[in-house]
Amino acid sequence: MGGGPRGRQREIDWWTLARLARVIDIKLLREDPDRVRASQRARGEDEGVVDAILAAEQVHRSSLTEFEQLRAEQKSLGKQVAQAQGEEKQALLARTKEMAARVKQLQADADTAQASLGTLIRQVGNVVEDGVPVGGEDDYTVLETVGDVPEFDFEPRDHLALGESLAAIDMERGAKVGGSRFYFLTGVGARLELALLNMGIAQAVEHGFTPMITPTLVKTDVMAGAGFIDKHADEVYRLEADDLFLTGTSEVALAGYHADEILDLSAGPKRYAGWSACYRREAGSHGKDTRGIIRVHQFHKVEMFTYCRVEDAAAEHQRLLAWEKEMLAKIEVPYRVIDTAAGDLGGPAARKFDCEAWVPTQGRYRELTSTSNCTTYQARRLNTRERDPFGQGTRAVATLNGTLATTRWLVAILENHQQADGSVVVPKALQPFLGLEVLKPV
């Protein structure tokens, strides 16, 4: 790039447009704004932002076009000044001064429009897939119900009462050390979680995933690129002194793993299984699930993460869901699969399926897994691309994620497999990883 004003302006312009284009497909927004408006409506969000983005982009483009034209004239005028003399030169110098002021104003206008465009475009969530239910948290569609709800001939205990009698969960000392929503897993509780997570990793490896132990602190650009800051900043922990964020899922680190890279997907998707501690502030959950380990600030999770071609994303989403169901079958609990409504999707997700296990003492299903198709949303932000198989340079890849096991699964295992004497039968598939067939009260 040239070192003069024109070179710098062109560099800022095209780099910024490319960066903004990573947030959402600008071409889609220009060519099919009605689809983006419909997505915003389905999410319960402002569809007017689409027109505001298009207007801001037009202002930005117009300002830059006029700027380029005027800079060309300015350059030509500079040559005339060098050759002129006397009054003609003075007149040309005066005109040059006026033109310089106009160029400066046009650059300021372009910068303002650019800033406005950047702010507006980050308000648009991923465009939801056709068929996603419209509405909020309670407007999901049940796709499948698997297994029979257990019937006990005794009064079942909740997971915390069971965990305490098994010397597996210690909430009181967790609160003493970390405050509310912290806990210790002790003895067979710690062993049970490790067995569960190891079973998840073993299954992932069996299906061709690369196991990963990921960083739990990430930089701002990675957190934002994965889509976990825009509207959920109050849900994440930030270390301001270091400008780092604690992650609520290894999805974040895995989304950043191939940032600014061109991937070779000719042999199929790249699949990773991340094991990490996860941290969530649970802002806005005051008074909800305060008992036990259902809603806590720290937990462990094995997360599947896939990079694939856009054309393969929907099929890969179904594969991730099938692998989640395979894990749920191994812990032998009844569950249902729901298609999450658009208003309950996070910004990056175009579609999300949740698997919810039956919790006997609550008399309802609670989420154990979720799998999201984020299409190109995260990859655009993090500049993760592949060689276009159709020969059109490079293009964004698709990213997907899905849960294989978390600490919360212990709730479903303990409650569904409890016996009258307070013992808990260990699911058969889990026994080799735990080395026990029954957990007995202490």
N, C-alpha and C positions, 0 to 999 in steps of 0.2 A: 504494500500500500504506500501511496505517496505520503510525504511528510507534511505537505501543506494543508490548509483548511479543507479543501475538497477531498483529499485523500482520507483525512481523519473522519469527515462527515460520512463518506461512503462506507468506511469501515464500521462506524457506529450503526449506521442504518441497516446494512445487510446482516451484520452479526445479531443485532437486536431482533430483527424480523425473524431470523432463523430461530432464535431462542424463544420468542413468543409463540412461534408456530409449533414448538414442542409441547405446549400446554394442551392444546386441542387442535384438531385438524382444521386449519384455517380454510383450506379448500372446501371442506364439507360445510363449514359455516357460511361461506360465500355462495356455494352452489345449491345448498339445500337448507336454508335457514329455518324452514318450517319444521324440519326434523329436530333441529336443536331446540326450537321453541317448545315442541311437543315433549321433548325430554325434560326440559326445565319445568313444564307444567306437571308432568308425572311425578317429579321429585318434590313438588310443592314449592318451587323456587321461582324467582322473578324471570319471566320470559322476555321482559323488556330489555334485559341486558344484551340480548342478541342484536337488536337494532342499535343499541348504544355502541356496541363493539364495531359493527359495520360502519357506523357514522364516524367513529374515532379513527378507524383504519383509512377511510376516505380522506379525512382531514390530513392525516399523516402522509398519505401518498401524494396528495395535492401539494402540500407544503414542500415535500422533497422534490417533486417535479419542477415546481417554480424555482426552488433553490438551485437546482442543477442548471436550469436555463439561465438564471441570472448570473451564476458563477461563470458560465461559458461566455456571457456578454462581458463580464468583469475582466476575464482573461484577455478577450479581444481588445477591450478598451485600454488595458494596460499597455499593449503593443502600440496603440495609437498615441498614447501619452508620451511614450519613449521617442516617438518620431516628430511630435508636434513642438511648436515654439510659440513664444509670445502669448497673445490673448487666447489663441486657440488652445494652447496647453493649459492655461488657467481654467478655461471653461471645461475642458476634459477632466481636470483634476477635481473641479467642483462636482461634476457628474459622478466621478469615481467615488467621492466621499458619500454622496447620496445613495449610490448603489451599495456601498459597503454597509451602510446603516440598514438598508432593506434586507440584505443578505443575512445580517445578524438577527433581524427580527424573524425572518423566515426560519432560521435555524432554531430560534427559541420556540416558535410555533410548532415546529416538527417535534422538538423535544417534549413539549407539553402534551401533544397528541400521543406521542409514544408512551409517556408515563401513564396517561389515562387509559390507553389501550392495554398496557400491562396489568393495570389494576382491575379493569373490567373483565379481561379474559380469564383471570384466575378465579372469578366468581362462578364460572361455568363448570359443573361437574361433568364427568364422562357421559357421553350420550348413551342412554339406556337401550338395551336390546329390545327388539320387538317381542311382545308377549310378557314382558315383566309386569307384574300387577301394579296398578296405580294406587297410590295412597300412602299411609304411614305405617308405623310399627305393627299395628294390629290388622293390616290389610293383606297379609301374606296369603299364599295359596298352598295348601297341603298337597304335596305330590305323591307321598307314599307313607304308609305306616307299617313298621316292621316289628314283629314280636308281640307277645301277650303281656299285658300289665300284670305284675305278680299279685297274687292274693295271699295274704298272711293270715294264719289262724292265731296270731298274737298281735299285740300293739307294736307296730314297727317303730324303731328309734331313728332319729335323724342322723345324718352323717357325723355331726359333731359329738353327739352322745356316744355313738359307736366308736369314733376316733379316740375319744377320751378313755373309754373303757378298755380299748386295745392298746393304750399308751402310744397312739399313732399321731395325734394332733394336740398341740398345746397352744391355744389361743391366748390364754392369760399371760404367759411369759412372752409371747409374741408381741402383745400390746405393751408390756413392760419395756421391751427392748426397742420396738419400732413405732409404737402407737397403734391406733385402731386400724383394722384391716391388715395387720401383719400376724404371722403365726410361725410356729415351729412344726415341721414334720419330724417325728421322732421314731426311733426303732423301726417297727414294721411299716409305719407311715412313710418314712424316708425310703425304705427298701421297695415299697409298693410303687412309689412314684418313679424311682429309678428303673424298676422292672418295666413299667408301662412305657416310659420314654425309650428304653432300649428296644422294646418290642416294636415301637414305631420306627426307629432307625433301621432295625433288621428288615422290616417290611419294605421300607423305602429302598434299601440297598437291593433287595430281591427284585424290585421293579426298575432298577437301573438308575436310581437317584444317587448323586454324589453327596455323602454326608458332610455337613459343615458345622463347625462351632463358630458362631459369628460374634463380631463386636456388638456390645449393647450400648455403646456410645457412638453417635454419628454426628457428622457435621451438618450445618444448617441446610446446605444445598441438597444433601442426600435426603434429609427429613422432608424438606419441601418437595423434592422431586418425587418421592414416593407418595406424596399427597396427604401427609399427616400433620400439616400445620395450618393450611388455609382456613378451615372452619372448626378445627378441633385443637387449637393451641392450648385451651384450658384443660385438655385431657392428658397432656404430656408433661414430663418433668424436664426442665431445662437447667443446665449448669451455666449460668450467665457469665461467670468469671472465665470459663473456657470456651464459650460459644459452642457448646455441645448439647445434644439431646439424648436422654435415656429412651431406648426404643420399647414400644409396647408389643413388638413382634419382630422376629428375625426377618420377616418380609422386607422391612426397611433396609437392613444391611444387604440382603440378597438383591434387592432392586438396584442398589448402588454398586454392586459387585462388578457389573459390566458397563458402568457409566462411561460415556465417551468412547465406546468401542464399537467395532464392526464385527458382528458374529457370523460364523459359518453355520447355518442351520440346514445345510443340504442333506445331512444325515439324520435330521429329525430334531425334536426339541432338546434344549439343555435343561436338565432337571436337577435341582438341589434340594436337600433336606436339612434345614437349619435347626440346630438345638441351641437354645439360649434361655437365659432368665429374661423376663419381660416385666415392664414397669408401667403402671397406669395410675393416674391421679384419681380416677373415678369421680371427677368433678360432676356435680349435679346428681349424685346418687345418694345424697344424705338420707339416712333412714331406710335405704333399700338393701336387702340381703346383708344385714349387719351380723347375722349369726353364721359362724362357720367360714368355709373357704370358697364360697361361690363367687363373691365379688371382693377381690383383694387387690392390694397395691403391687404385689410382686408374686410371680408364679413362673413355672417353667413350661416350655412348649417345644414340640417338634413341628416344624412348618414346612410344607412342600412349596417349592417355588419353581416356576417354569418360564423359560423364554422360548417362544415358538413363532412361526409365521402366522400372520393375521388370518390366513385362510384356514389354519388348523386350530384356531383358538377355541371355537365352540366345541369341537370334538375333544380337545384336551381338557376342557372344563368338565365334561362328562366323565373323563378318565379320573380326574382328581376326585370327583364325587364318589366314584366307584371304589377308589382306594380308601377313602374315608369310611365308607360303608363296610369295607373288608375289615378295617380296624374295629369298628363298632361290633361287628359280628364276633370278633375274638374276645370281647369283654362281656358278651352275652347279656346285653341290656336291651329292653324295648326302646324304640326310637321312631321318630318321624322325620321326613325330609320336607322342608318348606322352600318355596320360591319367594324370596324376600321382596317386599314392595319397594317401589322406586324411592319413596320418601324415606325409607330406612336404609338406603344404600349409602356407603361412604362415597366421597367425591371420586375416588379412582375407579370404583366398580361400575361396570356396565350391566352386570347381573351377578347375583349372589345366591347360593343355595346353603341353607343351614341344616345341620342334623341336630335334632333336639332329643335328649334322652329323658325317659320317664323318671321323675323323682318321687318316690312313693309318699313321703311325709308331706310333700307340698301338693300332691295330687295334680301335677301338671308336668308338661315337658319343658326342659331347660336346655339352652344351647350348649352343645359340646364341640361342634365343629362348624366352620364356615369355609366355603370355597368361592373365590371371586374371580371373574374374568375381567381384567382391567384393560383389555384390548391394548391400544397403543398409548394410553394416557400416561403411564409412568415412564415408558420408554421415550416418549417425546420430551418429557421434562428432563430426563437424565441422558438424553442423546445416545440411546442404545439402538443400533441399527444393524441391518444386514444388507448384503448385496442384493439388489432387486432381481429376483429370478426372471423377470421379464425384460431385463436389460435397461432399466431406467435409473441407473445410478444406485443410490442407497435409499432405504426406506426404514421407518420405525418397525420394530418387532412388537409382538404382543407379550404381555406378562400376565401370569395367573398365580394364584396362591391357594393353599388349602391346609387345614389343620389335621395332623395325624394323632396328636395326643397332647393333653395339658393337665395341669394340676387339678382342674375342676372335674376331670373324669373320675377322680377318686370318690367324689360325691355319689355318682351313679353306681360305681362298683360296690361301695360299702352298703348303700341303701337297698339296692336290688338283690344283693346276695347275702343279706343278713339272715341269721337263724334265731330261733326263740331264746337260746342261751346267750345271745350277744356275740356269738362268733360269726365270722364271715367266710363263705366259701370262695376260694380264689378261682376265677374262670380258668378253664383247662388250658387255653392257649398261653395264659400268663404264668402258669405254674413253673415252667422251665426257667423263666427269667427271674422269678422270685425265689424259687427253691422251697416253696411252701404250698400246701394244698388248702389249708384252713388257717385263718387268723383267729387267735383265741384271746379272750379277755385276760387282762393281767390281774 
